[in-house]
Amino acid sequence: MAVSSGYCLGSSNWVIDSGYEKIAYVSGSSTLTTHPRPMDQPALKNADVLILTGLTQTPTANPDSMLGELCMTVANTLRLGGNVLLPCYPSGVVYDLFECLSSHLDNSGMSTIPMFFISPVADNSLAYSNIFAEWLSTAKQNKVYLPEEPFPHAFLSRTGRLKHFKHIYSDGFSTDYRQPCVVFCSHPSLRFGDVILFMEMWGSSPLNTVIITEPDFIHVEALAPFQPLQMKVVHCPIDTSLNFTQANKLIRDLKPGTLVLPESYLHPPIIDPARSDLVIDTDRPTIPYKRDEVHSLPLKRKLTPAGISTSLTEKLSPIEVRAGLSLATVTGELKVADNKYSIQALPSITGKKRLRSADDLLRIKPENYTWGSLNVDDFIQKISLEGITDAKVEQSSAGYIIHMPKEDVLIQVEDSSTHIICEGDQKLRLRLRDILLQCLNKF
């Protein structure tokens, strides 16, 4: 079952629930209030195994601070007549960048500065973001039902403030293109896509700025092929994934039986080994793993659901043992097919060489099953009516011991068993057994 992870539009965590065992897989998740639907934490609670991955790749960078620095950098570059290049993915945090940056430029008196969104899937990305209401935050869902456009980029596109193209060679781009401007372009690795052309075109001017926001790539390595580079480089990694403080709180709230996580989460980052707060600290049993390792999860399946055929259910005679709980005996044939279990009526077996027929099996099954604890006082009263009046009851660590000196009988009553020790008198033992069974509940 997929449940919202709160990271981006359509991002999910996964729950595998057999009805008796539960495994939760936490991938890229976020508890911050942005455009996606909030993280569904109740669905992940009390899992037998919680697999935790996808924590922030920039634990020392605050997303809000990075976003503020990005907006200021863009505004300062545009004031000086330069252009801004933002290598990005065609979905995800880019929707928040459209919203925050356009608002900041409006407040800075730069509402006429054009923004370009260039990607082979730019059209589809902007369109789908407006129709996936079930994966949006509550505030944006409410706009859909008004109806209004949930994202401001729809208004920006309609008014011509944000222009989107599949490629720089697409019809209309050369006509609409003017400087200074802001360009959102893929791919953030700087190894393919139209972003390469902008790096080559703008890289020789110190007025221009490239802002690296995606944390998936080391920005120094990404920029290496374009050196020497005259344009300004600003590293503002915006990673809204769970940080270690949020992850530790999440683990405490979810209360998993066992926690499976990368070994690196148990040690401070190499770049800052003194930060002991940048680790997962939990009292839950943990299974750390490294890349390419294979581990067995500590799950032992003990129960599984099974269906009962209609012909068998018609013969059931349930007895209520307590309010809301009834029991009944079932005798049938267990069948397994496609990993599904079902209990069917016993087949009729014919032939001279048969060892045991269905009727034979039915005859040897118990007439009923006993349950509950033995009422010792009731038992003593019943055997006294049968003429046994010398019974003495002693309490032991495991239950009771009933001694009948005259009959030379000792009965040991424990929580899960009862033993009748009778020296040689089988008839007396069976008689006492029948009286004892009368004192127990049956179904």
VOPAGU-2260 file (C-alpha; in pm, 1 decimal, decimal comma):
REM VOPAGU-2260
SITE   aa  ch    i         X         Y         Z
SITE  MET   A    0       0,0       0,0       0,0
SITE  ALA   A    1     135,4     341,0     -97,0
SITE  VAL   A    2      94,5     629,5     150,0
SITE  SER   A    3     198,6     991,4     108,5
SITE  SER   A    4     555,3    1072,9     212,0
SITE  GLY   A    5     512,2    1452,3     191,2
SITE  TYR   A    6     831,3    1497,7     -11,5
SITE  CYS   A    7     701,1    1589,9    -355,2
SITE  LEU   A    8     397,1    1547,7    -577,5
SITE  GLY   A    9     307,8    1176,4    -577,5
SITE  SER   A   10     597,2    1065,8    -354,7
SITE  SER   A   11     511,7     762,9    -142,6
SITE  ASN   A   12     617,3     545,6     144,7
SITE  TRP   A   13     514,7     181,5     134,8
SITE  VAL   A   14     342,1     -50,9     379,7
SITE  ILE   A   15     338,7    -429,8     337,1
SITE  ASP   A   16      73,8    -572,0     569,0
SITE  SER   A   17     -18,5    -941,1     567,9
SITE  GLY   A   18    -274,3    -894,5     842,8
SITE  TYR   A   19     -33,8   -1046,1    1096,3
SITE  GLU   A   20     304,6    -895,5    1002,5
SITE  LYS   A   21     374,2    -539,8     893,1
SITE  ILE   A   22     673,5    -390,7     711,2
SITE  ALA   A   23     700,9     -15,1     652,5
SITE  TYR   A   24     943,5     135,0     400,4
SITE  VAL   A   25    1023,2     504,1     447,5
SITE  SER   A   26    1184,2     659,5     140,0
SITE  GLY   A   27    1231,8    1030,8      69,1
SITE  SER   A   28     991,8    1195,5     315,0
SITE  SER   A   29     928,3    1540,7     454,3
SITE  THR   A   30     736,5    1689,1     745,3
SITE  LEU   A   31     774,2    2045,1     613,2
SITE  THR   A   32     470,0    2235,1     488,9
SITE  THR   A   33     515,0    2266,6     112,4
SITE  HIS   A   34     294,5    2179,2    -186,5
SITE  PRO   A   35     260,4    1798,0    -143,0
SITE  ARG   A   36       8,7    1614,8      69,0
SITE  PRO   A   37     140,7    1582,6     428,8
SITE  MET   A   38     328,4    1271,4     531,2
SITE  ASP   A   39      92,5     992,1     642,2
SITE  GLN   A   40     251,5     884,0     970,0
SITE  PRO   A   41     -35,5     681,8    1128,7
SITE  ALA   A   42     -14,1     423,6     847,8
SITE  LEU   A   43     349,9     353,7     941,8
SITE  LYS   A   44     296,3     303,9    1315,2
SITE  ASN   A   45     372,6     -17,8    1505,3
SITE  ALA   A   46     539,5    -195,2    1213,6
SITE  ASP   A   47     729,5    -514,4    1290,8
SITE  VAL   A   48    1009,9    -384,0    1068,1
SITE  LEU   A   49    1072,4     -23,2     961,9
SITE  ILE   A   50    1316,2      28,7     673,2
SITE  LEU   A   51    1443,2     387,6     690,3
SITE  THR   A   52    1613,4     549,6     390,4
SITE  GLY   A   53    1618,0     879,4     204,1
SITE  LEU   A   54    1728,0    1114,9     482,7
SITE  THR   A   55    1862,0    1456,4     386,6
SITE  GLN   A   56    2187,2    1465,4     191,3
SITE  THR   A   57    2265,6    1811,2     331,3
SITE  PRO   A   58    2212,1    1776,1     708,4
SITE  THR   A   59    2383,6    2107,7     788,1
SITE  ALA   A   60    2179,3    2314,4     539,6
SITE  ASN   A   61    1840,4    2456,1     637,5
SITE  PRO   A   62    1595,9    2453,2     341,4
SITE  ASP   A   63    1431,2    2782,3     445,9
SITE  SER   A   64    1767,5    2959,1     475,0
SITE  MET   A   65    1878,2    2821,1     139,1
SITE  LEU   A   66    1555,3    2938,0     -24,7
SITE  GLY   A   67    1599,9    3287,3     119,1
SITE  GLU   A   68    1959,0    3302,3      -5,0
SITE  LEU   A   69    1848,1    3185,6    -349,6
SITE  CYS   A   70    1585,1    3459,7    -380,9
SITE  MET   A   71    1831,3    3729,1    -272,0
SITE  THR   A   72    2096,9    3602,8    -514,2
SITE  VAL   A   73    1851,5    3605,3    -805,2
SITE  ALA   A   74    1734,7    3958,8    -725,1
SITE  ASN   A   75    2091,4    4092,8    -690,6
SITE  THR   A   76    2199,9    3933,5   -1019,1
SITE  LEU   A   77    1901,6    4073,2   -1208,9
SITE  ARG   A   78    1958,5    4424,6   -1069,2
SITE  LEU   A   79    2307,3    4420,8   -1221,4
SITE  GLY   A   80    2169,7    4314,6   -1559,6
SITE  GLY   A   81    2279,7    3951,5   -1535,1
SITE  ASN   A   82    2094,2    3627,9   -1603,3
SITE  VAL   A   83    2024,4    3345,6   -1359,7
SITE  LEU   A   84    2046,5    2976,3   -1449,4
SITE  LEU   A   85    1880,3    2719,9   -1221,0
SITE  PRO   A   86    1961,6    2358,9   -1322,2
SITE  CYS   A   87    1670,3    2151,6   -1190,3
SITE  TYR   A   88    1447,1    1849,6   -1228,4
SITE  PRO   A   89    1118,4    1909,7   -1415,9
SITE  SER   A   90     911,6    1840,8   -1102,6
SITE  GLY   A   91     942,0    1847,9    -725,6
SITE  VAL   A   92    1091,3    2148,3    -548,8
SITE  VAL   A   93    1081,5    2349,3    -872,8
SITE  TYR   A   94     708,4    2414,3    -811,5
SITE  ASP   A   95     795,4    2582,8    -481,1
SITE  LEU   A   96    1074,9    2779,3    -650,2
SITE  PHE   A   97     828,5    2920,2    -905,1
SITE  GLU   A   98     599,9    3034,0    -624,1
SITE  CYS   A   99     860,2    3178,9    -387,5
SITE  LEU   A  100    1080,1    3339,8    -650,8
SITE  SER   A  101     795,0    3508,8    -839,8
SITE  SER   A  102     662,7    3651,2    -512,0
SITE  HIS   A  103    1009,6    3778,3    -414,2
SITE  LEU   A  104    1062,7    3942,0    -753,6
SITE  ASP   A  105     722,2    4110,5    -728,5
SITE  ASN   A  106     815,6    4251,7    -388,4
SITE  SER   A  107    1150,0    4366,7    -531,7
SITE  GLY   A  108     986,7    4554,9    -819,5
SITE  MET   A  109    1096,9    4305,9   -1085,8
SITE  SER   A  110     761,8    4167,8   -1194,6
SITE  THR   A  111     851,4    4224,1   -1561,8
SITE  ILE   A  112    1152,0    3988,9   -1552,4
SITE  PRO   A  113    1064,2    3677,9   -1759,1
SITE  MET   A  114    1114,3    3324,5   -1629,6
SITE  PHE   A  115    1169,7    3032,0   -1866,0
SITE  PHE   A  116    1108,5    2666,3   -1787,0
SITE  ILE   A  117    1282,3    2443,3   -2041,2
SITE  SER   A  118    1241,6    2065,7   -2034,2
SITE  PRO   A  119    1116,5    1794,4   -2273,4
SITE  VAL   A  120     834,5    1733,6   -2022,5
SITE  ALA   A  121     778,0    2094,1   -1912,2
SITE  ASP   A  122     424,9    2106,9   -2057,7
SITE  ASN   A  123     318,5    1779,2   -1896,4
SITE  SER   A  124     478,6    1864,8   -1563,2
SITE  LEU   A  125     292,0    2193,8   -1528,1
SITE  ALA   A  126     -35,8    2038,8   -1645,5
SITE  TYR   A  127     -26,9    1732,3   -1420,3
SITE  SER   A  128      65,2    1934,4   -1112,8
SITE  ASN   A  129    -271,6    2110,5   -1140,2
SITE  ILE   A  130    -488,4    1797,2   -1165,2
SITE  PHE   A  131    -336,7    1564,5    -900,9
SITE  ALA   A  132    -542,3    1720,0    -622,7
SITE  GLU   A  133    -534,2    1407,8    -404,5
SITE  TRP   A  134    -155,5    1443,2    -368,2
SITE  LEU   A  135    -159,6    1813,9    -277,1
SITE  SER   A  136    -156,7    1987,3      59,4
SITE  THR   A  137    -491,2    2075,5     216,8
SITE  ALA   A  138    -459,9    2444,2     127,6
SITE  LYS   A  139    -397,5    2365,3    -238,5
SITE  GLN   A  140    -671,2    2099,9    -244,7
SITE  ASN   A  141    -920,1    2360,5    -124,9
SITE  LYS   A  142    -827,6    2582,0    -419,9
SITE  VAL   A  143    -903,3    2297,6    -660,8
SITE  TYR   A  144   -1256,8    2261,4    -523,0
SITE  LEU   A  145   -1336,3    2636,3    -541,1
SITE  PRO   A  146   -1234,3    2596,3    -832,0
SITE  GLU   A  147    -903,9    2780,1    -854,6
SITE  GLU   A  148    -560,8    2686,9    -980,7
SITE  PRO   A  149    -365,6    2531,6    -690,8
SITE  PHE   A  150     -26,3    2657,5    -808,4
SITE  PRO   A  151      64,3    3015,2    -900,4
SITE  HIS   A  152     266,1    2892,4   -1198,3
SITE  ALA   A  153     -63,9    2841,3   -1384,3
SITE  PHE   A  154    -138,5    3213,8   -1345,1
SITE  LEU   A  155     222,2    3301,6   -1430,1
SITE  SER   A  156     199,7    3096,9   -1750,7
SITE  ARG   A  157    -133,8    3247,8   -1848,8
SITE  THR   A  158      -4,9    3603,2   -1803,5
SITE  GLY   A  159     319,4    3530,0   -1990,6
SITE  ARG   A  160     542,3    3575,3   -1687,0
SITE  LEU   A  161     652,1    3208,3   -1692,8
SITE  LYS   A  162     711,2    3061,0   -2036,4
SITE  HIS   A  163     771,2    2689,5   -2086,7
SITE  PHE   A  164     934,0    2516,0   -2382,1
SITE  LYS   A  165    1052,1    2165,2   -2461,4
SITE  HIS   A  166    1381,6    2287,2   -2609,0
SITE  ILE   A  167    1549,8    2615,4   -2688,5
SITE  TYR   A  168    1483,4    2529,9   -3054,2
SITE  SER   A  169    1107,4    2506,5   -2995,2
SITE  ASP   A  170     882,2    2741,8   -3187,6
SITE  GLY   A  171     841,9    3074,5   -3013,5
SITE  PHE   A  172    1144,3    3056,3   -2784,7
SITE  SER   A  173    1366,5    3284,6   -2991,9
SITE  THR   A  174    1079,7    3535,2   -3015,1
SITE  ASP   A  175    1000,9    3537,9   -2641,7
SITE  TYR   A  176    1360,1    3518,5   -2521,0
SITE  ARG   A  177    1496,4    3840,1   -2373,6
SITE  GLN   A  178    1748,3    3934,8   -2109,5
SITE  PRO   A  179    1788,8    3965,4   -1817,1
SITE  CYS   A  180    1592,8    3653,4   -1730,6
SITE  VAL   A  181    1569,7    3349,2   -1506,1
SITE  VAL   A  182    1597,6    3005,6   -1668,5
SITE  PHE   A  183    1491,7    2678,3   -1504,2
SITE  CYS   A  184    1648,4    2405,4   -1712,4
SITE  SER   A  185    1739,5    2037,8   -1689,1
SITE  HIS   A  186    1948,3    1842,8   -1615,0
SITE  PRO   A  187    2095,7    1928,4   -1269,6
SITE  SER   A  188    2394,4    1700,2   -1336,5
SITE  LEU   A  189    2504,0    1948,5   -1608,8
SITE  ARG   A  190    2586,3    1652,8   -1832,6
SITE  PHE   A  191    2293,0    1661,5   -2073,6
SITE  GLY   A  192    1997,0    1877,4   -2165,9
SITE  ASP   A  193    1974,0    2240,0   -2276,2
SITE  VAL   A  194    2142,6    2350,5   -1953,2
SITE  ILE   A  195    2476,5    2277,7   -2123,6
SITE  LEU   A  196    2407,3    2540,3   -2391,5
SITE  PHE   A  197    2324,1    2804,4   -2130,6
SITE  MET   A  198    2640,2    2720,8   -1934,5
SITE  GLU   A  199    2847,6    2771,8   -2248,6
SITE  MET   A  200    2658,3    3086,6   -2351,8
SITE  TRP   A  201    2654,5    3261,3   -2013,2
SITE  GLY   A  202    2965,0    3113,6   -1849,2
SITE  SER   A  203    3203,8    3380,7   -1976,6
SITE  SER   A  204    3025,7    3675,9   -1811,6
SITE  PRO   A  205    3070,9    3757,4   -1439,6
SITE  LEU   A  206    2729,9    3928,1   -1444,2
SITE  ASN   A  207    2552,7    3593,5   -1476,8
SITE  THR   A  208    2492,6    3343,8   -1195,7
SITE  VAL   A  209    2431,7    2969,8   -1184,6
SITE  ILE   A  210    2258,9    2848,6    -867,8
SITE  ILE   A  211    2295,2    2480,4    -777,7
SITE  THR   A  212    1993,2    2368,1    -572,5
SITE  GLU   A  213    1976,2    1991,3    -621,9
SITE  PRO   A  214    2166,3    1793,5    -354,1
SITE  ASP   A  215    2202,0    1478,6    -566,2
SITE  PHE   A  216    2524,5    1594,3    -731,2
SITE  ILE   A  217    2854,4    1735,0    -604,1
SITE  HIS   A  218    2846,1    2083,2    -752,6
SITE  VAL   A  219    3225,4    2111,9    -789,3
SITE  GLU   A  220    3235,8    1795,1   -1000,2
SITE  ALA   A  221    2930,2    1900,6   -1200,8
SITE  LEU   A  222    3094,3    2232,9   -1293,9
SITE  ALA   A  223    3439,4    2086,1   -1367,8
SITE  PRO   A  224    3396,1    2050,0   -1749,9
SITE  PHE   A  225    3306,1    2420,1   -1781,0
SITE  GLN   A  226    3612,9    2559,0   -1603,5
SITE  PRO   A  227    3750,5    2821,4   -1615,5
SITE  LEU   A  228    3413,8    2979,5   -1540,7
SITE  GLN   A  229    3359,7    3355,0   -1515,0
SITE  MET   A  230    2994,2    3346,3   -1408,8
SITE  LYS   A  231    2920,4    3340,1   -1037,3
SITE  VAL   A  232    2845,8    3003,0    -879,7
SITE  VAL   A  233    2616,4    2984,9    -576,3
SITE  HIS   A  234    2555,9    2655,6    -397,5
SITE  CYS   A  235    2212,2    2657,3    -230,5
SITE  PRO   A  236    2119,4    2290,5    -179,2
SITE  ILE   A  237    1748,3    2267,3    -100,7
SITE  ASP   A  238    1670,8    1924,7      42,0
SITE  THR   A  239    1336,3    1899,8     220,4
SITE  SER   A  240    1392,2    1535,4     319,3
SITE  LEU   A  241    1384,5    1436,8     685,3
SITE  ASN   A  242    1684,6    1554,7     884,5
SITE  PHE   A  243    1823,0    1351,4    1174,0
SITE  THR   A  244    1627,2    1537,4    1442,1
SITE  GLN   A  245    1302,0    1479,3    1255,4
SITE  ALA   A  246    1392,7    1116,1    1183,7
SITE  ASN   A  247    1467,4    1042,8    1551,0
SITE  LYS   A  248    1131,9    1190,7    1652,3
SITE  LEU   A  249     958,4     991,7    1378,4
SITE  ILE   A  250    1109,7     665,3    1504,5
SITE  ARG   A  251     995,1     740,6    1859,5
SITE  ASP   A  252     641,3     808,8    1734,5
SITE  LEU   A  253     618,8     507,7    1502,4
SITE  LYS   A  254     754,9     256,6    1759,7
SITE  PRO   A  255     878,6     -11,0    1514,6
SITE  GLY   A  256     978,0    -356,6    1634,7
SITE  THR   A  257    1306,4    -349,7    1440,4
SITE  LEU   A  258    1475,0     -64,4    1253,3
SITE  VAL   A  259    1667,5    -131,2     930,2
SITE  LEU   A  260    1881,7     158,8     807,7
SITE  PRO   A  261    2209,0     243,1     627,3
SITE  GLU   A  262    2512,9     209,1     850,3
SITE  SER   A  263    2616,8     565,7     764,4
SITE  TYR   A  264    2315,4     697,5     958,9
SITE  LEU   A  265    2470,5     568,4    1282,1
SITE  HIS   A  266    2786,5     781,4    1248,1
SITE  PRO   A  267    2840,9    1158,3    1207,1
SITE  PRO   A  268    2913,2    1273,7     848,9
SITE  ILE   A  269    3275,7    1257,2     739,2
SITE  ILE   A  270    3283,5    1630,6     666,7
SITE  ASP   A  271    3174,9    1710,1    1023,7
SITE  PRO   A  272    3273,7    1420,5    1255,9
SITE  ALA   A  273    3213,2    1625,5    1572,0
SITE  ARG   A  274    2838,7    1659,7    1504,5
SITE  SER   A  275    2705,7    1377,9    1720,2
SITE  ASP   A  276    2353,7    1514,6    1666,7
SITE  LEU   A  277    2366,8    1414,7    1299,2
SITE  VAL   A  278    2306,8    1045,0    1371,4
SITE  ILE   A  279    2011,9     815,3    1434,2
SITE  ASP   A  280    1989,0     757,4    1809,0
SITE  THR   A  281    1729,0     497,5    1906,6
SITE  ASP   A  282    1667,4     226,1    2163,0
SITE  ARG   A  283    1500,5       5,1    1901,0
SITE  PRO   A  284    1680,2    -308,3    1774,0
SITE  THR   A  285    1864,3    -201,2    1459,2
SITE  ILE   A  286    1996,7    -379,7    1151,3
SITE  PRO   A  287    2251,1    -154,9     974,2
SITE  TYR   A  288    2344,6    -236,1     616,4
SITE  LYS   A  289    2598,8    -128,7     357,9
SITE  ARG   A  290    2575,9    -104,7     -17,7
SITE  ASP   A  291    2510,2    -438,5    -195,5
SITE  GLU   A  292    2462,3    -628,3     132,2
SITE  VAL   A  293    2178,8    -879,4     170,2
SITE  HIS   A  294    1999,8    -918,6     503,9
SITE  SER   A  295    1715,1   -1134,6     630,1
SITE  LEU   A  296    1443,4    -946,4     813,7
SITE  PRO   A  297    1353,7   -1076,5    1161,8
SITE  LEU   A  298    1004,2   -1190,0    1064,8
SITE  LYS   A  299     863,0   -1535,0    1132,5
SITE  ARG   A  300     521,1   -1585,6     987,0
SITE  LYS   A  301     304,5   -1770,2    1239,3
SITE  LEU   A  302     -48,3   -1700,6    1118,0
SITE  THR   A  303    -217,4   -1663,8     782,1
SITE  PRO   A  304    -583,0   -1613,2     684,6
SITE  ALA   A  305    -779,1   -1906,0     543,6
SITE  GLY   A  306   -1121,1   -1916,9     383,3
SITE  ILE   A  307   -1393,0   -2173,5     461,3
SITE  SER   A  308   -1614,8   -2325,0     193,7
SITE  THR   A  309   -1987,3   -2254,1     197,1
SITE  SER   A  310   -2073,9   -2619,3     258,8
SITE  LEU   A  311   -1866,4   -2615,7     577,9
SITE  THR   A  312   -1997,8   -2285,2     709,2
SITE  GLU   A  313   -2352,7   -2420,3     690,6
SITE  LYS   A  314   -2256,4   -2693,4     938,8
SITE  LEU   A  315   -2087,8   -2467,7    1194,7
SITE  SER   A  316   -2244,5   -2426,7    1538,5
SITE  PRO   A  317   -2068,1   -2130,1    1700,8
SITE  ILE   A  318   -2078,5   -2092,7    2079,2
SITE  GLU   A  319   -2020,6   -1750,9    2235,0
SITE  VAL   A  320   -1735,4   -1775,7    2484,3
SITE  ARG   A  321   -1744,3   -1407,5    2569,6
SITE  ALA   A  322   -1909,8   -1094,3    2439,0
SITE  GLY   A  323   -1820,5   -1054,8    2072,8
SITE  LEU   A  324   -1623,4   -1382,5    2047,6
SITE  SER   A  325   -1766,5   -1715,1    1932,3
SITE  LEU   A  326   -1588,9   -2044,8    1864,1
SITE  ALA   A  327   -1679,5   -2349,7    1658,3
SITE  THR   A  328   -1505,0   -2673,5    1562,7
SITE  VAL   A  329   -1421,0   -2734,6    1197,0
SITE  THR   A  330   -1321,2   -3061,5    1032,6
SITE  GLY   A  331   -1219,9   -3037,2     670,2
SITE  GLU   A  332    -942,4   -3055,1     414,0
SITE  LEU   A  333    -684,7   -2774,5     398,8
SITE  LYS   A  334    -600,7   -2674,3      42,4
SITE  VAL   A  335    -323,5   -2439,1     -69,4
SITE  ALA   A  336    -325,4   -2278,1    -414,3
SITE  ASP   A  337    -150,5   -1960,4    -532,5
SITE  ASN   A  338     -30,6   -1901,9    -175,7
SITE  LYS   A  339    -392,0   -1885,5     -55,1
SITE  TYR   A  340    -537,1   -2121,2     204,0
SITE  SER   A  341    -889,8   -2260,1     213,7
SITE  ILE   A  342   -1069,8   -2527,5     416,3
SITE  GLN   A  343   -1294,0   -2749,1     206,1
SITE  ALA   A  344   -1537,8   -3024,5     299,2
SITE  LEU   A  345   -1377,7   -3369,0     321,0
SITE  PRO   A  346   -1412,1   -3558,5      -7,2
SITE  SER   A  347   -1590,4   -3891,2     -27,3
SITE  ILE   A  348   -1333,3   -4169,7     -71,1
SITE  THR   A  349   -1434,3   -4492,0    -245,7
SITE  GLY   A  350   -1247,2   -4809,9    -322,9
SITE  LYS   A  351   -1166,5   -5134,8    -148,3
SITE  LYS   A  352    -808,0   -5039,1     -66,6
SITE  ARG   A  353    -889,4   -4720,2     116,4
SITE  LEU   A  354    -723,8   -4698,0     455,4
SITE  ARG   A  355    -956,4   -4440,9     609,1
SITE  SER   A  356   -1273,3   -4282,9     474,5
SITE  ALA   A  357   -1414,8   -3939,4     543,7
SITE  ASP   A  358   -1668,6   -4099,3     780,2
SITE  ASP   A  359   -1383,1   -4266,4     969,7
SITE  LEU   A  360   -1213,8   -3929,1    1015,7
SITE  LEU   A  361   -1535,5   -3771,5    1135,1
SITE  ARG   A  362   -1587,6   -4049,4    1391,4
SITE  ILE   A  363   -1244,9   -4006,3    1551,7
SITE  LYS   A  364   -1262,1   -3627,4    1584,8
SITE  PRO   A  365   -1337,5   -3492,9    1935,0
SITE  GLU   A  366   -1701,7   -3423,4    2003,5
SITE  ASN   A  367   -1603,8   -3093,0    2160,4
SITE  TYR   A  368   -1311,5   -2896,4    2297,4
SITE  THR   A  369   -1275,4   -2767,2    2650,8
SITE  TRP   A  370   -1154,5   -2422,9    2747,2
SITE  GLY   A  371   -1122,8   -2200,6    3051,2
SITE  SER   A  372    -998,5   -2266,2    3406,4
SITE  LEU   A  373   -1119,6   -2543,2    3633,7
SITE  ASN   A  374   -1350,3   -2431,5    3912,7
SITE  VAL   A  375   -1205,1   -2641,9    4196,8
SITE  ASP   A  376   -1496,8   -2578,2    4435,1
SITE  ASP   A  377   -1744,0   -2692,6    4171,0
SITE  PHE   A  378   -1535,2   -3005,9    4109,2
SITE  ILE   A  379   -1519,7   -3093,6    4483,0
SITE  GLN   A  380   -1894,2   -3050,5    4510,1
SITE  LYS   A  381   -1961,1   -3280,6    4212,6
SITE  ILE   A  382   -1733,1   -3562,6    4334,7
SITE  SER   A  383   -1891,3   -3544,0    4681,0
SITE  LEU   A  384   -2225,8   -3613,8    4515,5
SITE  GLU   A  385   -2060,0   -3923,9    4368,2
SITE  GLY   A  386   -1960,8   -4044,9    4715,6
SITE  ILE   A  387   -1603,6   -3915,0    4731,3
SITE  THR   A  388   -1600,8   -3703,2    5045,6
SITE  ASP   A  389   -1239,8   -3713,9    5165,0
SITE  ALA   A  390   -1087,3   -3484,5    4897,4
SITE  LYS   A  391    -830,1   -3235,4    5025,4
SITE  VAL   A  392    -718,9   -2931,7    4823,0
SITE  GLU   A  393    -370,7   -2780,9    4846,7
SITE  GLN   A  394    -246,8   -2479,3    4651,3
SITE  SER   A  395      85,7   -2520,6    4469,3
SITE  SER   A  396     309,1   -2286,1    4270,3
SITE  ALA   A  397     163,5   -2420,5    3943,6
SITE  GLY   A  398    -202,1   -2447,3    4051,0
SITE  TYR   A  399    -379,7   -2694,2    4282,1
SITE  ILE   A  400    -327,4   -3049,3    4410,7
SITE  ILE   A  401    -638,0   -3251,5    4501,6
SITE  HIS   A  402    -563,6   -3555,5    4720,1
SITE  MET   A  403    -813,1   -3835,7    4785,5
SITE  PRO   A  404    -647,8   -4063,8    5045,8
SITE  LYS   A  405    -920,6   -4327,4    5060,0
SITE  GLU   A  406    -923,9   -4378,6    4681,5
SITE  ASP   A  407    -544,7   -4331,1    4655,5
SITE  VAL   A  408    -590,8   -4062,4    4387,5
SITE  LEU   A  409    -386,7   -3748,3    4321,0
SITE  ILE   A  410    -508,6   -3478,7    4077,9
SITE  GLN   A  411    -267,9   -3204,8    3966,0
SITE  VAL   A  412    -449,4   -2899,6    3827,4
SITE  GLU   A  413    -229,6   -2652,8    3634,7
SITE  ASP   A  414    -302,2   -2357,7    3404,9
SITE  SER   A  415    -267,7   -2554,9    3082,2
SITE  SER   A  416    -311,2   -2919,3    3188,6
SITE  THR   A  417    -468,3   -3153,0    3443,9
SITE  HIS   A  418    -322,9   -3491,3    3549,0
SITE  ILE   A  419    -525,4   -3764,9    3723,4
SITE  ILE   A  420    -290,5   -4010,9    3893,8
SITE  CYS   A  421    -485,7   -4320,9    3991,6
SITE  GLU   A  422    -302,0   -4642,2    4081,9
SITE  GLY   A  423    -453,8   -4916,8    3868,8
SITE  ASP   A  424    -822,7   -4824,2    3894,4
SITE  GLN   A  425    -899,3   -4725,6    3534,5
SITE  LYS   A  426   -1274,1   -4706,1    3591,5
SITE  LEU   A  427   -1227,3   -4455,5    3874,1
SITE  ARG   A  428    -989,6   -4247,9    3662,6
SITE  LEU   A  429   -1240,3   -4229,2    3374,0
SITE  ARG   A  430   -1516,8   -4144,6    3618,3
SITE  LEU   A  431   -1313,8   -3857,3    3764,5
SITE  ARG   A  432   -1222,7   -3741,3    3413,6
SITE  ASP   A  433   -1588,6   -3719,1    3312,6
SITE  ILE   A  434   -1673,7   -3521,8    3627,3
SITE  LEU   A  435   -1381,9   -3286,3    3562,7
SITE  LEU   A  436   -1494,5   -3227,9    3202,1
SITE  GLN   A  437   -1837,9   -3130,6    3331,8
SITE  CYS   A  438   -1672,3   -2842,3    3518,7
SITE  LEU   A  439   -1509,1   -2694,6    3206,2
SITE  ASN   A  440   -1658,2   -2483,6    2929,2
SITE  LYS   A  441   -1696,7   -2652,7    2592,0
SITE  PHE   A  442   -1738,4   -2557,6    2229,0
